[in-house]
Amino acid sequence: MEAFSDMKAPVFVFDSQALRNELLNVDAEDKPQTTADRKTHQYYVNGGQLLWIDRAGVDSRADSLLSWLHGVSDMGFSPDAFYVNGIEQDLKRMRTLDFTEQNPINRVAARLEYRLTKACLRYAYGQRYGFINPRQVFNNLDIEKVDTVRHITRYQGLFDIDIETPSAQYDSLVRSKIATGDIVEYLHEIQPSDAFYAQLKRMLPKAQTEEERQRIICNMERSRWRQRNPMVTEGKRIVVNIPAFQLYGYGQDTVLTMRVACGAVRTKTPLLTSAMEWMEVNPQWVIPMSIIEKDVARRAGDSAYFARNRYQIYDKATNQPMEISQVSQAMLLSGNYRVAQQSGADNSLGRIVFRFKNRFSVYLHYTSSPGVFKRDVRAVSHGCVRVARPFELAHFVLDNPDEWLLDRIRISMDMQPMTERGHNYLMTHRDQEEHKLIGYVPVKPRVPLFIIYYTLWPDEHGELRTWPDVYGYDKVIINRLQTYMQP
C-alpha cells in the first residue's frame, strides 16, 4: 500500500484530503489481528466516511465510548489493547488545539478516527459475541486424521453448541450506530446480562493468584457465547459439566446429581446442546468406525477375539451376519460392514443408553465397568458420557411414569422390581437367564441436554466450585485472548 508520509500539511490547518492521506498511513502501519481489526482496515482503505471527526472536532460520543473502554480492565483486559491512553491524549490535543510538527492536526485527527473505530468494533464484537469464536477454535484443535495423498487434515469435532455469531455485515451495524449517535445505547444493550457473568466479574478483582485470575477470565469468556436456545429455567433439563465429571438433572423441585465419565484427552467428549428423545434398554453397541480403525480391524479373522467380546459383523447392504473368518481387514475398513456387540451385562453400553440427536454419534449410557466412577479423574471414554446411576436418570427424564413401566425397566436392567406385579413376573419366569421386558422407551416431552465445559460452575447445592481443566481448554482460551490482555 502506498504511504503518504512525505505530504506535509500545515500544523493547524484542517484539510480533508490530508486527513485521508494520514488515515491511509495509520492503516498501513496497523497489523490486523481480529475480525474487528480487518473490518476497520477494509472500511478506511475503501474510502469509508469519517465517523467521529468533522471540522467541529470530536463530540461526546468519543467520551461515551471511552467510559465503556475504561471498564475493560474489570474484564481482565488491557486498556492499551483498546487504545484508551492514546485516544485520551489525542482527544485532549484536538480540544486544546495542542498540535505540533510531530502531531499536526490532520495526523492527530486521522489517528483518533481510526483508533476510535477499531476500539469500538473490538469491544462490540467481543461483548456481543465473545472475543473468540469457539466453533472455529475448538473444531480446529485436535487432528483426527491426515490424508497425506490428498493433503487433507481432518479435525475432531469438539464444539456444536448453537451460539449466535456475527453476520458479515455486523461491522456496518456498529458503524451505523456510531454515525446516528446511538452507539452509547447500543453498547449498553450488548452487555452480557446473566447473573453468572456478573458474579464472575465481581470475583475477578479478588483473585489471589494468576491461575485463579485466568480461570475467571476464561469462564467470563464462555459466558459471552450466547446460545440461540439458552438453558431453560423451567421444566426439566440435564447439564453435564465435563471438568466436574458430574451430571445435574434440574427438575421443578428436585436436583438429580451423579458422577459421570467422559471422553479421554485423545477422544474428548464434544460440547453440544440437544434434547433426550429415547432410551434403549439392553442395547446393542454398534462400534464407531473410529474404534474399528484403531482397535478392531487389526483383529480381522480372529474368531476367538470376536467371540470373547461378543462382537458380530453384519453386511450393511443385507443386514445379514457374516462368518468372522470370511471378513478381512480391508473389508472392515471399507465401511460396508457393521460391527456390533450383543446386548447383555457385559455390553460396553451397560444395560441402558440414552439417545439424543447430535453429529458426533455420542450418547449417555451405563457401562460394564462401573469401577470407573470411583476415580477422581474420569476422562476414559471414546467420547460418550457414562452415567453412574442410569435407572435414576431414566426415572428423572420420564414424565410421570407408572410403576409397571419403571418395573419393566428395572427387571430388564437386572434390578429388583418394586411392585407385586414385578415380583410375580420374576417368580413365574425364574428359569429365564435374562428378562427383556422392554427395549425402546420414548422420552416425551423431550428433555433438553447441555454438555458444557466450565472450570468454575455451581455444584448441586448452588455453590460455585473450581473444577480441573481436564482438556486444557482454559489454556487455549487464554492464549487466544492475549490480543486483548496485552498492549
Disulfide bonds with the S-S distance in Angstrom:
none
